[in-house]
Amino acid sequence: MTTCRELITAAYRKARVRGRGDVLDAEEAQDGLVTLQSFYDELVSEGMFGRLTDVIITADYEANEQERVFNTDLDDGGELFDVTLPREVDDDETADGARPPRDLSLIVVAGASTQNFVYSSPLGGWDTLTGLALETEAPLGERGADALACLFAAFIAEENGKTIGPVTASRAMAFRSRLSHRASAPRVPTQAEYF
C-alpha cells in the first residue's frame, strides 16, 4: 500500500514541483500532509461521495451510510457519545436482509473535531479521511495510487504556479469520475426472464 508520504512525493513530481528522485525534506513533507488533508476535506465538502442526512444524537449511536452525525450533548457540558460504524446495513432487497455498506459510502462524525469515513469495498472496511500521518496508508490509494497521485497533483499544481501534463490531467479526471458517488441513481433491479 502507498503511504501518505509516497503519495505526496509522487504528486509533487507529477505537478512538476519536484523532479524525479528528489526527496522532500521534513518541512515540505509536513506542508504536503496539510495540503493532502485539505484535498480529502474538499472531496467530502464538495459532495464527491454523495449527499448526507443530518442526524443529531442524544445517546450512543450506530451510524448509517450517508449520514452526518452531530455528536455533542449540549445539555451535559458537551459530552461526546460513542458513534460506531456499521459492518452490515439492513437491506430488504437482499436474500438475508443485510449487506455490507455500499462502496464509497460516507459517514461524517461532527463533534469536538470532524471525522470523515468512507467505506472501501477493496479493503472490506471503513477508511478514515482525517487525522492523516506521513507513514499511514493513503486513503483511497488501494484504488490506484498513481491515479490518486494524478488527482492530488491537479489539486496542488495551481497552488505552486505549475501546470500538469495532459496525460496526468486525463488520469486525474478519470480517477475523479470513478470516485464520484451516484447516490441519486436509482437501483436497477436485476431479474432474469426464462423462456
Secondary structure as the mmCIF struct_conf table of DSSP 4:
data_model
#
loop_
_struct_conf.conf_type_id
_struct_conf.id
_struct_conf.beg_label_comp_id
_struct_conf.beg_label_asym_id
_struct_conf.beg_label_seq_id
_struct_conf.end_label_comp_id
_struct_conf.end_label_asym_id
_struct_conf.end_label_seq_id
STRN STRN1 THR A 3 THR A 3
HELX_RH_AL_P HELX_RH_AL_P1 CYS A 4 LYS A 14
TURN_TY1_P TURN_TY1_P1 ALA A 15 ARG A 16
BEND BEND1 VAL A 17 ARG A 18
TURN_TY1_P TURN_TY1_P2 ARG A 20 GLY A 21
HELX_RH_AL_P HELX_RH_AL_P2 ALA A 26 SER A 45
TURN_TY1_P TURN_TY1_P3 GLU A 46 PHE A 49
STRN STRN2 THR A 53 ILE A 56
BEND BEND2 THR A 58 ALA A 59
STRN STRN3 TYR A 61 GLU A 62
TURN_TY1_P TURN_TY1_P4 GLU A 65 GLN A 66
STRN STRN4 GLU A 67 PHE A 70
STRN STRN5 ASP A 73 ASP A 73
HELX_RH_3T_P HELX_RH_3T_P1 LEU A 74 ASP A 76
TURN_TY1_P TURN_TY1_P5 GLY A 77 GLY A 78
STRN STRN6 GLU A 79 GLU A 79
HELX_LH_PP_P HELX_LH_PP_P1 LEU A 80 ASP A 82
STRN STRN7 VAL A 83 THR A 84
BEND BEND3 ARG A 87 GLU A 88
STRN STRN8 VAL A 89 ASP A 90
TURN_TY1_P TURN_TY1_P6 ASP A 92 GLU A 93
BEND BEND4 THR A 94 THR A 94
TURN_TY1_P TURN_TY1_P7 ALA A 95 ASP A 96
BEND BEND5 GLY A 97 GLY A 97
STRN STRN9 ALA A 98 ARG A 99
HELX_LH_PP_P HELX_LH_PP_P2 PRO A 100 ARG A 102
TURN_TY1_P TURN_TY1_P8 ASP A 103 LEU A 104
STRN STRN10 LEU A 106 ALA A 110
BEND BEND6 GLY A 111 SER A 113
STRN STRN11 THR A 114 SER A 120
TURN_TY1_P TURN_TY1_P9 SER A 121 GLY A 124
STRN STRN12 GLY A 125 THR A 128
BEND BEND7 THR A 130 GLY A 131
TURN_TY1_P TURN_TY1_P10 LEU A 134 GLU A 135
BEND BEND8 THR A 136 THR A 136
STRN STRN13 GLU A 137 GLU A 137
HELX_LH_PP_P HELX_LH_PP_P3 ALA A 138 ALA A 138
TURN_TY1_P TURN_TY1_P11 PRO A 139 LEU A 140
HELX_RH_3T_P HELX_RH_3T_P2 GLY A 141 ARG A 143
HELX_RH_AL_P HELX_RH_AL_P3 ALA A 145 ALA A 157
HELX_RH_3T_P HELX_RH_3T_P3 GLU A 158 ASN A 160
TURN_TY1_P TURN_TY1_P12 GLY A 161 GLY A 161
HELX_RH_AL_P HELX_RH_AL_P4 PRO A 166 LEU A 179
TURN_TY1_P TURN_TY1_P13 ALA A 183 SER A 184
BEND BEND9 ALA A 185 ALA A 185
HELX_LH_PP_P HELX_LH_PP_P4 PRO A 186 THR A 190
#
